C-alpha cells in the first residue's frame, strides 16, 4: 500500500537569506559560555575563569604580551573581552617584531594605537622593535604623560628629531633605551633636559674601529646628572668623553663600555672608574648573553692583506670591513 508523500513547507526565499546572513556573521564580544547544541542536554557549567573578579582577570592578562591579548586572549569569552579593556592591562605594552610569525609594520602600528587608547593615559612602559613611524611616536606622546620606561630597537630614521620633541611630554621618564637607531648630540641634550628624572640611559650601536667621536658622550655628561645606569655599547667615545661622563654623572653606578675600542683604561682613569662605578664592563669584556648581534665594523688601517680575523675576547666570528 502506497503511503501519501509528506508535504514539506518551504520558507520564503527572503527569510532563508536573512537566516544565512545572521549565522555567518560574528559579533563581539564573544559569548561568555558555550550553549548546549540540543535543548535536551543539560546546561554545562561555565568555565572557572568566567567567574573570576575583573581585577584578577586583568592581572592574568597583564602577564601576556600585547599581541597575544589582541589576537587571542580577548576572544576567549565575554569576561576576558571586558577585562582586555581595563586600562590596568595596558600599563605595559610590549611589541616585538622578530618572531617567526612576524607582523607587518602597519599591523603593529595599528595594534600599538589600540593598546595606547585602551591604556587611557595610564601607560607606564612601552617597547617598540623593528617598526614605527613619526606619527606613531607623536600619537603615543600625546596620550601617555605618565610614561616611565621607553625602549626602541632598530627604529631607523624615525627617532632623530622626532624623539626630542616627543619626550617633552614625558616629564616622568626614568628609563630610555635606544638600540641601533639614529639620534644626535643635540637631541640627547634635549632629552636630558626634558626628562630630569632620567636614571637609566642606553645608546647601543655596533662596535666600530677607526673612528673617534665624543659629542654623544659630552651631551650625556652635560644633560643627565641623575643617571645611575649608562650603556654605550659600541660607542666611539675616547678617554676625554669618559672623563666628562664621570664628572657630569656623579651618581653613576653601572657603565657598559663593551666594544668601545677608543677607551684606554690606564692608571688614573682606571682608578677613578673603580672608585666611582660599581659595575663596569670594559671594552674587551665578553659579549656572551648580549641579546643582539655583536659584530664589529673595522675602519682602521689594514695591517695585512687578509681581511678576516677571529677575536678570542668575544668567542665569535667578526667580519672586518676595509
Rosetta blueprint (number, residue, H / E / L):
1 X L
2 X L
3 X L
4 X L
5 X L
6 X L
7 X L
8 X L
9 X L
10 X L
11 X L
12 X L
13 X H
14 X H
15 X H
16 X H
17 X H
18 X H
19 X H
20 X H
21 X H
22 X H
23 X H
24 X H
25 X L
26 X L
27 X L
28 X L
29 X L
30 X L
31 X L
32 X L
33 X L
34 X L
35 X L
36 X L
37 X L
38 X L
39 X L
40 X L
41 X L
42 X L
43 X L
44 X L
45 X L
46 X L
47 X L
48 X H
49 X H
50 X H
51 X H
52 X L
53 X L
54 X H
55 X H
56 X H
57 X H
58 X H
59 X H
60 X H
61 X H
62 X L
63 X L
64 X L
65 X L
66 X H
67 X H
68 X H
69 X H
70 X H
71 X H
72 X L
73 X H
74 X H
75 X H
76 X L
77 X L
78 X H
79 X H
80 X H
81 X H
82 X H
83 X H
84 X L
85 X L
86 X L
87 X H
88 X H
89 X H
90 X H
91 X L
92 X E
93 X E
94 X E
95 X E
96 X L
97 X L
98 X L
99 X L
100 X L
101 X L
102 X L
103 X L
104 X L
105 X H
106 X H
107 X H
108 X H
109 X H
110 X H
111 X H
112 X H
113 X H
114 X H
115 X H
116 X H
117 X H
118 X H
119 X H
120 X L
121 X L
122 X L
123 X L
124 X L
125 X E
126 X E
127 X E
128 X E
129 X E
130 X L
131 X L
132 X L
133 X L
134 X H
135 X H
136 X H
137 X H
138 X H
139 X H
140 X H
141 X H
142 X H
143 X H
144 X L
145 X L
146 X L
147 X L
148 X L
149 X E
150 X E
151 X E
152 X E
153 X E
154 X L
155 X L
156 X L
157 X L
158 X L
159 X L
160 X L
161 X L
162 X H
163 X H
164 X H
165 X H
166 X H
167 X H
168 X H
169 X H
170 X L
171 X L
172 X L
173 X L
174 X L
175 X E
176 X E
177 X E
178 X E
179 X E
180 X L
181 X L
182 X L
183 X L
184 X L
185 X H
186 X H
187 X H
188 X H
189 X H
190 X H
191 X H
192 X H
193 X H
194 X H
195 X L
196 X L
197 X L
198 X L
199 X L
200 X E
201 X E
202 X E
203 X E
204 X E
205 X L
206 X L
207 X E
208 X E
209 X E
210 X L
211 X L
212 X L
213 X L
214 X L
215 X H
216 X H
217 X H
218 X H
219 X H
220 X H
221 X H
222 X H
223 X H
224 X L
225 X L
226 X L
227 X L
228 X L
229 X E
230 X E
231 X E
232 X L
233 X L
234 X L
235 X L
236 X L
237 X L
238 X L
239 X H
240 X H
241 X H
242 X H
243 X H
244 X H
245 X H
246 X H
247 X H
248 X H
249 X L
250 X L
251 X L
252 X L
253 X L
254 X E
255 X E
256 X E
257 X L
258 X L
259 X L
260 X L
261 X L
262 X L
263 X L
264 X L
265 X L
266 X L
267 X H
268 X H
269 X H
270 X H
271 X H
272 X H
273 X H
274 X H
275 X H
276 X H
277 X L
278 X L
279 X E
280 X E
281 X E
282 X L
283 X L
284 X L
285 X L
286 X L
287 X L
288 X L
289 X L
290 X L
291 X L
292 X L
293 X L
294 X L
295 X L
296 X E
297 X E
298 X E
299 X L
300 X L
301 X L
302 X L
303 X L
304 X L
305 X L
306 X L
307 X L
308 X E
309 X E
310 X E
311 X E
312 X L
313 X L
314 X L
315 X L
316 X E
317 X E
318 X E
319 X E
320 X L
321 X L
322 X L
